[in-house]
Amino acid sequence: MKIALQETICDVLKLRFGKVSKGISSVIQKIHDSDTLKTLHQKAIFCESLKAFQAELKNVMAK
């Protein structure tokens, strides 16, 4: 399930914002907590921009 969530987050980002950097994909692939991945999936859907998602990702990684 974790790998599927990681891939889904990247897919959503690609669909919404175009190309996603390897850096963002790499960070997402390092996350293994299902709740965190679910939260990031929601953020990927609702964030206004890729930059806003990156800020959310940074916040999640800082916890």
C-alpha positions in Angstrom: 0.0 0.0 0.0 2.8 2.4 0.8 4.4 2.1 -2.6 1.0 2.6 -4.2 0.4 5.8 -2.2 3.9 7.1 -3.0 3.3 6.5 -6.7 -0.2 8.1 -6.5 1.2 11.2 -4.9 3.7 11.6 -7.7 1.1 10.9 -10.3 -1.2 13.6 -8.9 1.6 16.1 -8.8 2.5 15.3 -12.4 -1.1 15.6 -13.6 -1.6 18.9 -11.8 1.8 20.6 -12.2 3.6 18.9 -15.0 7.1 17.4 -14.5 8.0 16.7 -10.9 11.6 16.9 -9.8 13.5 13.8 -8.8 14.2 15.5 -5.5 10.5 15.6 -4.6 9.9 12.1 -5.8 12.9 10.9 -3.8 11.7 12.5 -0.6 8.2 11.0 -1.1 9.7 7.5 -1.7 11.5 7.8 1.7 8.3 8.2 3.6 6.9 5.0 4.9 4.2 6.1 7.3 0.8 5.5 5.8 -0.9 8.4 7.6 1.8 10.8 6.4 1.4 9.5 2.9 -2.4 9.9 3.0 -2.0 13.5 4.3 0.5 14.2 1.4 -1.9 12.7 -1.1 -4.6 15.2 0.1 -2.1 18.1 -0.1 -1.1 17.0 -3.6 -4.7 17.3 -4.7 -5.6 20.6 -2.9 -2.3 22.7 -2.9 -2.5 25.7 -5.2 1.0 25.1 -6.6 3.9 22.8 -6.7 5.8 25.3 -4.5 3.0 25.1 -1.9 3.2 21.3 -2.0 7.0 21.5 -1.5 6.4 23.7 1.6 4.0 21.1 3.0 6.4 18.3 2.2 9.2 20.2 4.0 6.9 20.6 7.1 6.1 16.9 7.1 9.7 16.0 6.9 10.6 18.4 9.8 8.3 16.5 12.2 
